[in-house]
Amino acid sequence: MTLIDTRTPNPKNFISGQTGDWEIVIGMEVHAQVTSQSKLFSGASTEFGSPPNANVSFVDAGMPGMLPVINEECVRQAVRTGLGLKAQINKRSIFDRKNYFYPDQPPGYQISQFKDPIVGEGSVFLDIDGERVEIGIERLHLETDAGKLIHDQHPSMSFVDLNRAGVALMEIVSKPDMRSSEEAKGYLSKLRTILRYLGTCDGNMEQGSMRADINVSVRKPGGAFGTRCEIKNVNSIRFAGQAIEFEARRQIDILEDGGAIDQETRLYDPKTGETRSMRSKEDAQDYRYFPEPDLLPLEFDQAFIDELAQHLPELPDEKQARFISEYGVTPYDAMVLTLDRETADYYEAAVKFGDTKRDGKAVANLVNGDIAAFANSQGLSAFETHIKPGQIAGIVDLVAAGTISSKGAKDLLQVIIAEEPEGEPAEIVERRGMKQVTDLGAIEKVVDEIIAANPDQVAKVLAKPTLIGWFVGQAMKASGGKANPQALNEILKKKLGLE
C-alpha cells in the first residue's frame, strides 16, 4: 500500500538522539479472532482450551478435494466491526490465496483477502493527554488463522496443534499514524474496547484471540518515512509499548552510527525487554497472491448492511459523550467509565437504580474512586466486585439527604466491603449510629469547648483566616466525624468572628 503522512510533527513525541531529535512512525496490523462458534470455512468448533487437534475438519487439515464454505456469521461480524470503525463497507470483496509453506499451515497457503477487502478506510479516535488524536484505518479483511507449533514437549521434535487452523480472523490494518508508544497502546486499548462493545472479538490477548504485528520506523521530524521493521505477534498492550520503545532506540542508534536499517520481521522477548531478528520482511509478491479458485466473490446488498447498522450497540465514543451531557461527569471520568461495556452498564445502573435518577458525578466519584481502588486490590474491575449498583445508589442518596457526610459515605462503603457485603446502606447507618450530627446546638457546644481550650490557635486564625481548617479538623474529631460539615463551617466562622 502507498504510505501517506497525515500527521503534523508534534515535539511532545520526539526522541532525543546524539544528532538531534527523531520521530517514531508506527503502523499496526491487529489480528482479531472473530466471535463465532465455527471456523471461517468449516464447521469445526472454535472453542478455546480443547485437547490438541480436537477441532479439526478435513478442510482445516488441507485434505485433497475438500472445498471451503463461507461462514455467514463471520461475514456479519466483519461488517459490524467495519461499521463500528466508521469504515467503508465494500459490498463486493474477493478471497485470495496467500502462498507460503509452514508446518502449521497444512494446505500450503492461507485464505485471505488482498486487493479487494470486505472493509475499507475508517478511523479510531484517541484521547491522549487531553488531545484528540485520529488514527486512520486502512482496511479490514477476513482470513484464516494458522495452527500452533509446540516446541517444549520433546527435546528433538516439535508438535503441531491444528485447533486454531481455519479460525476466522479480522486483520485490521492501521495507517502509519501513531507517533509514540503511548499512542500505540492507546490505539490497541481503544480498538479492543470497540471490538468488545460490538461482541465481534473477545479481545483476550493472553489467549491469542487478539494480537498485533507492529511496524516501527524512525525519521527526522517531518522527513520521509524510514525503513520499517515488523514486530510480530505481540499479545499484550504493555509489551507493545515496551517493544516499540526498544525498537525505536535500536534503530536510532544504528542510524546515528552511520548504519542502515534492514527491513525485517522481529520478535519481542518480554524477559529481556528486547526485539530480535526473526526473518527478512516479505513483500506482497513473495506470497504469490492469486484469487481463491474455490470461492466466488463475496457479495451482499445495502439492505444487509443497513440491517446490521440498525442493531449496533452504543459504542464507546457515543456513550462517553452521552455520560458527559446527561450525567455531568468530567471527560476523564466518562472515559474511564466507558473503557469496558460492563463498567459503563454498572455505573448507569447505579445512577438509575429504582427508577430515580441521581447525581451522576457523585456516583462516578464512588465508582472511579474508592470502589475502583478496592477492585484493583482484588485484581478485579469495579463491576466484578460484590458491591451492587443498589448499594452505590443508597450511599449517594444518604449523602444527598444529609443523613451522612462525604466522610461517612467512605466509612459506610468500607463496612459494605469488609463486614456487611449484602447490607442495605440505610439500615447499616441506622443500626450503627452513623448519621451525621445536624443539631446546631450540639455542634455549637463542641465548637465552644475547642475555642475555649485553644486561645493560641484562635489568635493565629484571626491573623490568618485560612488556618480555620485546624478547628474544622478538631471539631470533626470531637464529633466522631459526624458533624455536618456545612453547619460546622458556618458556626466556626461566626464564633471566631470571621464573617
Buried (B, 14 or more C-beta within 10 A) or exposed (E): EEBEBEBEBBEEBBBEBEEEEBBBBBBBBBBBBBBBEBBBBBEBBBEBEEEBBEBBBEBBBBEEEBEBEBBEBBBBBBBBBBBBBBBBBBEEBBBBBBBEEEEBBBBEBBBBBBEBBBBBBBBBEBBBEEEEBEBBBBBBBBBBBBBBEBEEEEEEEEBBBBBBBBBBBBBBBBBBBBBBBBBBBBBBBBBBBBBBBBEBBBBBBEEBBBBBBBBBBBBBBEEEBBBBBBBBBBBBBEBBBBBBBBBBBBBBEBBEEEEEBEBBBBBBEEEEEBBEEBEEBEEEEEBEBEBBEBBEEBEBEEEBBEEBBEEEEBBBBEBBBBBBEEBBBEEEBBBBBBBBBEBBBBBBBBBBBEEEEBBBBBBBBBBBEBBBEBBEEEEEBBBEBEBBBBBBBBBBBBBEEEBBBEBBBBBBBEBBBEEBEEBBBBEBBEEBEBBBBBEEEBBBEBBEEBBEEBEEBBEBBEEEEEEBEBBBEBBBEBBEBBBBBEBBBBBBBEBBEEE
